[in-house]
Amino acid sequence: MISNTTLEACEVLKKYKSQPFLEKRMYTKKTVLEVAPVFLKKGKRIEAMMFLYFVALMIVSLIERKIRMNMAKANIENPFCPRR
């Protein structure tokens, strides 16, 4: 394994394996929240818009988490991600 970091190989692998979670959030941001370029001139408005997108993404993530936890509690299998 080649990397430009000083982390151990096992740590690099752990970081790499968490990448799909980050990519899922970017997918949610672009599809569900429909984030698109917005032309704002004032820095305060840009900060406010980013904060609102962040809050919306957190709410979506927490709803997904609660659904997954309730499905696990009720032994309901995810039809999109079957267990092996």
C-alpha positions in Angstrom: 0.0 0.0 0.0 1.5 3.3 -1.0 0.4 6.6 0.6 1.7 10.1 1.2 0.8 10.0 4.9 2.7 8.9 8.0 -0.2 6.7 9.2 0.2 3.0 9.6 -1.1 0.9 6.8 -4.1 -0.4 8.9 -5.1 3.2 9.8 -5.0 4.2 6.1 -7.2 1.2 5.3 -9.7 2.2 8.0 -9.8 5.8 6.6 -10.3 4.5 3.1 -13.1 2.1 4.1 -15.1 5.0 5.7 -15.1 6.8 2.3 -18.5 5.4 1.1 -20.2 7.1 4.1 -18.9 10.5 3.0 -19.8 9.8 -0.6 -23.3 8.9 0.5 -23.7 12.3 2.2 -22.5 14.0 -1.0 -25.1 12.0 -3.0 -27.8 13.1 -0.5 -26.7 16.7 -0.8 -27.0 16.7 -4.5 -30.2 14.6 -5.0 -32.4 14.8 -1.9 -31.5 18.4 -0.9 -30.9 19.5 -4.5 -28.0 21.7 -3.6 -27.0 23.7 -6.7 -24.8 26.7 -7.3 -26.3 29.9 -5.9 -24.8 33.3 -6.6 -24.7 35.3 -3.3 -22.6 38.4 -2.9 -22.4 38.8 0.8 -20.3 36.5 3.0 -23.0 36.3 5.7 -25.5 35.0 3.2 -23.1 32.4 2.0 -22.4 31.3 5.6 -26.2 31.2 6.3 -26.9 29.1 3.2 -24.1 26.6 4.0 -25.4 26.4 7.6 -28.9 25.6 6.4 -27.6 22.9 4.1 -25.6 21.5 6.9 -28.6 21.4 9.3 -30.8 19.8 6.5 -28.1 17.1 5.9 -27.9 16.4 9.6 -31.7 16.0 9.8 -31.7 13.6 6.9 -28.8 11.6 8.4 -30.5 11.3 11.8 -33.8 10.2 10.2 -31.9 7.5 8.2 -30.1 6.4 11.4 -33.4 6.1 13.3 -35.0 4.1 10.5 -32.0 1.7 10.4 -32.1 1.3 14.2 -35.8 0.6 14.2 -35.4 -1.9 11.3 -32.7 -3.7 13.2 -34.8 -3.8 16.4 -37.8 -5.2 14.5 -35.5 -7.6 12.5 -36.5 -6.1 9.2 -33.9 -6.6 6.5 -32.9 -3.8 4.2 -34.1 -4.8 0.7 -31.4 -2.6 -0.9 -28.6 -4.0 1.2 -29.2 -7.7 2.1 -27.1 -9.3 4.7 -24.7 -12.0 3.7 
